[in-house]
Amino acid sequence: MSYTINRMFNDSSFDDIDARTRSALADHGFGILTEIDVKTTMKKKLDVEMPSYRILGACNPKMAYSAIGIEPRVGAMLPCNVILREAEGGVEVSAVDPVASMQAIENAELTAIAGEVRDLLTKAVEAI
């Protein structure tokens, strides 16, 4: 089972894909709670160069509220991370598959919510 929802962009800049990703996520009910610029962090902490790599912590408040109501400790697995990374030939966007990440929790109600979130993330990635 794949643990991410992926899409590759060959003819756009990293910044363009970043803006389009944020817009698509917002259009599908997600806000960005956290943002990590991995490239900058690795340069600062380890003095190493790497291609652009950004992690966006996306959250759909309605879905998160429902999930926390069902399984209060599920917050340890939130938010839904979406990565943007410079790859050979373009920029790849990968969103976590919430169904795959929730397999460790045996709760059918939570699995159903994870399926709804996966559908929303899939639509958002397709809309970029």
C-alpha positions as CSV (number, residue, x, y, z in Angstrom):
1,M,0.0,0.0,0.0
2,S,1.3,3.4,-0.9
3,Y,1.5,5.8,2.0
4,T,1.3,9.0,-0.1
5,I,-0.8,10.6,-2.8
6,N,1.7,11.9,-5.4
7,R,1.8,14.2,-8.4
8,M,4.8,15.4,-10.5
9,F,5.0,18.8,-12.2
10,N,7.6,19.1,-15.0
11,D,7.0,22.6,-16.3
12,S,6.6,24.8,-13.2
13,S,8.8,26.4,-10.6
14,F,9.0,25.3,-7.0
15,D,7.4,28.6,-5.9
16,D,4.6,28.3,-8.4
17,I,3.8,24.7,-7.3
18,D,3.9,25.9,-3.6
19,A,1.4,28.6,-4.3
20,R,-0.9,26.3,-6.3
21,T,-0.7,23.6,-3.6
22,R,-1.7,26.1,-0.9
23,S,-4.6,27.3,-3.0
24,A,-5.8,23.8,-3.8
25,L,-5.6,22.8,-0.2
26,A,-7.6,25.9,0.9
27,D,-10.2,25.2,-1.8
28,H,-10.7,21.7,-0.2
29,G,-11.0,22.9,3.3
30,F,-7.4,22.6,4.6
31,G,-5.4,25.3,6.3
32,I,-1.7,25.2,6.9
33,L,-0.8,24.8,10.6
34,T,2.9,24.3,10.2
35,E,5.6,24.8,7.6
36,I,9.1,23.5,7.6
37,D,11.7,24.6,5.0
38,V,13.8,21.4,5.2
39,K,16.4,22.8,2.7
40,T,17.1,25.9,4.8
41,T,17.0,23.9,8.1
42,M,19.6,21.4,6.8
43,K,21.8,24.2,5.6
44,K,21.6,26.0,8.9
45,K,21.9,22.9,11.2
46,L,24.3,20.7,9.2
47,D,25.8,23.0,6.6
48,V,24.7,20.7,3.8
49,E,23.1,21.6,0.4
50,M,20.0,19.8,-0.8
51,P,17.2,20.4,-3.3
52,S,14.2,22.5,-2.3
53,Y,12.0,20.5,0.1
54,R,9.1,21.9,2.1
55,I,6.7,20.2,4.5
56,L,3.3,21.8,4.9
57,G,1.2,20.6,7.9
58,A,-2.3,20.7,6.4
59,C,-5.4,20.4,8.6
60,N,-9.1,20.3,7.8
61,P,-10.6,21.6,11.1
62,K,-13.9,19.8,10.7
63,M,-12.3,16.4,10.0
64,A,-9.7,16.9,12.8
65,Y,-12.4,17.8,15.3
66,S,-14.4,14.6,14.4
67,A,-11.3,12.4,14.6
68,I,-10.2,13.8,18.0
69,G,-13.8,13.3,19.2
70,I,-13.6,9.6,18.3
71,E,-10.0,9.0,19.3
72,P,-8.5,11.8,21.6
73,R,-4.9,10.7,21.1
74,V,-5.1,10.8,17.3
75,G,-3.6,14.3,17.5
76,A,-0.2,12.6,17.7
77,M,-0.7,11.8,14.1
78,L,-2.0,15.2,12.9
79,P,-1.7,17.3,10.8
80,C,-1.7,15.8,7.4
81,N,1.7,16.5,6.0
82,V,2.1,17.5,2.3
83,I,5.6,17.7,0.9
84,L,6.9,19.7,-2.0
85,R,10.3,18.6,-3.3
86,E,12.5,19.4,-6.1
87,A,13.0,16.1,-8.0
88,E,14.7,15.2,-11.2
89,G,12.7,16.8,-14.0
90,G,10.4,18.9,-11.8
91,V,8.6,19.4,-8.6
92,E,6.8,16.5,-6.8
93,V,3.9,17.0,-4.4
94,S,3.2,14.2,-2.0
95,A,0.4,14.2,0.6
96,V,0.2,11.6,3.3
97,D,-2.5,9.0,2.8
98,P,-4.5,9.3,6.1
99,V,-5.9,5.7,5.7
100,A,-2.4,4.3,5.6
101,S,-1.2,6.3,8.5
102,M,-4.3,5.4,10.6
103,Q,-3.9,1.7,10.2
104,A,-2.2,1.5,13.6
105,I,-5.4,2.5,15.3
106,E,-8.1,-0.1,15.3
107,N,-11.2,2.1,15.1
108,A,-13.7,1.8,12.2
109,E,-15.2,5.2,12.8
110,L,-11.7,6.8,12.6
111,T,-10.9,4.8,9.4
112,A,-14.1,6.2,7.8
113,I,-13.0,9.7,8.6
114,A,-9.5,9.0,7.3
115,G,-11.1,7.8,4.0
116,E,-13.0,11.1,3.7
117,V,-9.8,13.1,4.4
118,R,-7.9,10.9,1.8
119,D,-10.6,11.8,-0.8
120,L,-10.3,15.5,0.0
121,L,-6.5,15.4,-0.2
122,T,-6.6,13.4,-3.5
123,K,-8.9,16.1,-5.0
124,A,-6.6,18.8,-3.7
125,V,-3.5,17.2,-5.3
126,E,-5.4,16.7,-8.5
127,A,-6.5,20.4,-8.5
128,I,-2.9,21.8,-8.3
